[in-house]
């Protein structure tokens, strides 16, 4: 079994709760109340800055150019189409100016921000890819299994699903899994424990983040 799969299996309860969350299922069906979507978008948009910091640090610490390039290319998606998606969605569902720029953060949002910065500052590539892998793999897992009507679903629901599925996004997740697999395999026992801890915290916080946005 691949190390990334071992880590996922070790956190399977929180993983399944996150990837089968009512928030995700209602978003894909178009039944998610807009107030919950406003909260989610405002909270999730705050991750972009620290995600870019974390990904940039991972690119810097990656062993080789071939290891760096896929994540560098993915940053262009985050800074381009994904950032634009947020701006268009803010307008479409009337997210307030304050929530667009300085929302009151939910506890899981604050904790995930702290985890991303901790991983980035750790100087350990394995810790960085553990958090990045969870962040993207969880989204692929829920988006890949939902059914939705692309013709009738509003773009702020439909595009959020399509941004997180398909051949390109699958390749991003596979790259991150491969990087995590190799980093875990060469780590000593203390390093394996540390990687597992970062992975576990990220999975738990993904679940808590969906819970917080859904129950807000």
C-alpha positions as CSV (number, residue, x, y, z in Angstrom):
1,X,0.0,0.0,0.0
2,X,1.3,3.4,-0.9
3,X,2.3,5.6,2.1
4,X,-0.2,8.3,1.1
5,X,-2.9,5.6,1.1
6,X,-1.7,4.3,4.5
7,X,-2.0,7.8,5.9
8,X,-5.5,8.3,4.4
9,X,-6.6,4.9,5.9
10,X,-5.3,5.9,9.3
11,X,-7.6,8.9,9.2
12,X,-10.5,7.3,7.4
13,X,-13.3,8.4,9.7
14,X,-12.5,12.1,9.3
15,X,-11.7,11.6,5.6
16,X,-15.0,10.0,4.8
17,X,-16.9,12.6,6.9
18,X,-15.1,15.4,4.9
19,X,-15.5,13.9,1.4
20,X,-19.1,12.9,2.0
21,X,-20.1,16.1,3.8
22,X,-23.7,17.4,3.5
23,X,-22.1,20.7,2.5
24,X,-20.5,19.2,-0.5
25,X,-23.5,17.1,-1.5
26,X,-25.9,20.1,-1.3
27,X,-23.5,22.3,-3.2
28,X,-23.4,19.9,-6.0
29,X,-27.1,19.5,-6.1
30,X,-27.7,23.2,-5.9
31,X,-29.7,23.0,-2.7
32,X,-27.1,24.6,-0.4
33,X,-28.5,27.7,1.1
34,X,-26.7,30.8,-0.2
35,X,-26.0,32.1,3.2
36,X,-23.9,29.0,3.8
37,X,-22.2,29.4,0.5
38,X,-21.4,33.1,1.3
39,X,-19.8,32.0,4.6
40,X,-17.8,29.3,2.8
41,X,-16.5,31.5,0.0
42,X,-15.5,34.3,2.4
43,X,-13.7,31.8,4.6
44,X,-12.1,29.8,1.8
45,X,-10.8,32.8,0.0
46,X,-8.7,33.7,3.0
47,X,-6.6,30.5,2.4
48,X,-5.3,31.6,-1.0
49,X,-2.6,33.8,0.5
50,X,-1.2,31.2,2.8
51,X,-1.7,28.4,0.3
52,X,0.5,30.3,-2.1
53,X,3.1,30.8,0.6
54,X,3.0,27.1,1.5
55,X,3.2,26.0,-2.1
56,X,6.0,28.4,-2.9
57,X,8.0,27.1,0.0
58,X,7.3,23.5,-1.2
59,X,8.5,24.5,-4.7
60,X,11.7,26.0,-3.1
61,X,12.4,22.8,-1.0
62,X,11.5,20.3,-3.7
63,X,14.5,18.0,-4.6
64,X,14.6,18.6,-8.4
65,X,13.1,20.7,-11.2
66,X,10.7,18.0,-12.3
67,X,9.4,17.9,-8.7
68,X,8.9,21.6,-8.7
69,X,7.3,22.2,-12.1
70,X,3.8,20.6,-11.6
71,X,3.2,22.5,-8.4
72,X,4.5,25.8,-10.0
73,X,2.1,25.3,-12.9
74,X,-0.8,24.7,-10.4
75,X,-0.1,27.9,-8.7
76,X,-1.0,29.6,-11.9
77,X,-4.5,28.1,-11.6
78,X,-4.9,29.3,-8.0
79,X,-3.7,32.8,-8.9
80,X,-5.7,32.9,-12.1
81,X,-9.0,31.0,-12.8
82,X,-9.6,30.1,-9.1
83,X,-9.0,33.7,-7.9
84,X,-11.3,35.0,-10.7
85,X,-14.0,32.4,-9.7
86,X,-14.1,33.9,-6.2
87,X,-14.4,37.4,-7.4
88,X,-17.3,36.5,-9.8
89,X,-19.0,34.5,-7.1
90,X,-18.7,37.3,-4.6
91,X,-20.5,39.5,-7.0
92,X,-23.2,37.0,-8.0
93,X,-24.3,36.0,-4.5
94,X,-23.7,39.4,-2.8
95,X,-20.9,38.7,-0.4
96,X,-20.3,41.8,1.6
97,X,-17.2,44.0,1.1
98,X,-16.1,43.2,4.7
99,X,-16.4,39.5,4.2
100,X,-14.5,39.7,0.9
101,X,-11.5,41.3,2.5
102,X,-11.6,40.7,6.3
103,X,-14.2,38.2,7.4
104,X,-14.4,37.0,11.0
105,X,-12.6,33.7,10.8
106,X,-14.1,30.5,12.0
107,X,-11.9,28.5,14.4
108,X,-11.1,25.8,11.8
109,X,-10.1,28.5,9.3
110,X,-7.7,30.0,11.9
111,X,-6.3,26.6,12.8
112,X,-5.8,25.6,9.2
113,X,-4.1,28.9,8.4
114,X,-1.8,28.2,11.3
115,X,-1.1,24.6,10.1
116,X,-0.2,25.8,6.6
117,X,2.2,28.5,8.0
118,X,3.7,26.0,10.4
119,X,4.4,23.5,7.6
120,X,5.9,26.3,5.4
121,X,8.2,27.4,8.2
122,X,9.2,23.9,9.2
123,X,11.7,23.8,6.4
124,X,10.7,20.1,5.8
125,X,9.4,19.3,2.3
126,X,7.6,16.3,3.6
127,X,5.5,18.3,6.0
128,X,4.6,20.8,3.3
129,X,3.5,18.2,0.8
130,X,1.5,16.3,3.5
131,X,-0.7,19.4,4.1
132,X,-0.9,20.3,0.4
133,X,-1.8,16.7,-0.5
134,X,-4.6,16.6,1.9
135,X,-6.0,19.9,0.9
136,X,-6.2,18.9,-2.8
137,X,-6.9,15.2,-2.4
138,X,-9.9,15.8,-0.2
139,X,-11.4,18.1,-2.8
140,X,-10.8,15.7,-5.7
141,X,-12.4,12.9,-3.6
142,X,-15.6,14.7,-3.0
143,X,-15.9,16.5,-6.3
144,X,-15.2,13.3,-8.3
145,X,-18.1,11.4,-6.8
146,X,-20.9,13.9,-6.9
147,X,-23.5,14.1,-9.6
148,X,-24.6,17.5,-10.9
149,X,-26.4,19.1,-13.7
150,X,-23.9,21.3,-15.5
151,X,-26.6,23.0,-17.6
152,X,-28.9,24.2,-14.7
153,X,-26.5,24.5,-11.8
154,X,-25.5,28.1,-11.1
155,X,-21.9,28.8,-12.0
156,X,-20.8,29.5,-8.4
157,X,-21.8,25.9,-7.6
158,X,-20.9,24.2,-10.9
159,X,-17.5,25.7,-11.4
160,X,-16.4,25.0,-7.9
161,X,-17.0,21.3,-8.6
162,X,-15.3,21.3,-12.0
163,X,-12.3,23.2,-10.7
164,X,-11.7,20.1,-8.5
165,X,-12.1,17.2,-10.8
166,X,-11.0,16.1,-14.3
167,X,-7.8,14.9,-15.8
168,X,-5.6,17.9,-15.0
169,X,-6.7,18.2,-11.3
170,X,-6.2,14.4,-11.0
171,X,-2.6,14.9,-12.2
172,X,-2.0,17.5,-9.6
173,X,-3.2,15.3,-6.8
174,X,-1.2,12.3,-8.2
175,X,1.9,14.5,-8.2
176,X,1.4,15.5,-4.6
177,X,0.7,11.9,-3.6
178,X,3.9,10.8,-5.3
179,X,5.9,13.5,-3.6
180,X,4.5,12.5,-0.3
181,X,5.1,8.8,-0.9
182,X,8.7,9.3,-1.7
183,X,9.3,11.8,1.2
184,X,7.7,9.4,3.7
185,X,9.7,6.4,2.4
186,X,13.0,8.0,3.0
187,X,12.1,9.6,6.3
188,X,13.4,8.1,9.6
189,X,10.9,7.0,12.2
190,X,10.7,10.4,13.9
191,X,10.1,12.0,10.5
192,X,7.4,9.5,9.6
193,X,5.6,10.4,12.9
194,X,5.9,14.1,12.1
195,X,4.5,13.6,8.6
196,X,1.6,11.5,9.9
197,X,0.8,14.3,12.4
198,X,0.7,17.0,9.7
199,X,-1.5,14.7,7.6
200,X,-3.8,13.9,10.4
201,X,-4.2,17.5,11.5
202,X,-5.0,18.6,7.9
203,X,-7.7,15.9,7.5
204,X,-9.3,16.8,10.8
205,X,-9.3,20.4,9.9
206,X,-10.9,19.8,6.5
207,X,-13.8,18.1,8.2
208,X,-14.1,20.8,10.8
209,X,-14.0,23.5,8.2
210,X,-16.9,22.0,6.3
211,X,-18.7,21.5,9.6
212,X,-18.1,25.2,10.6
213,X,-19.3,26.6,7.3
214,X,-22.3,24.3,7.1
215,X,-23.4,25.0,10.7
216,X,-22.6,28.7,10.8
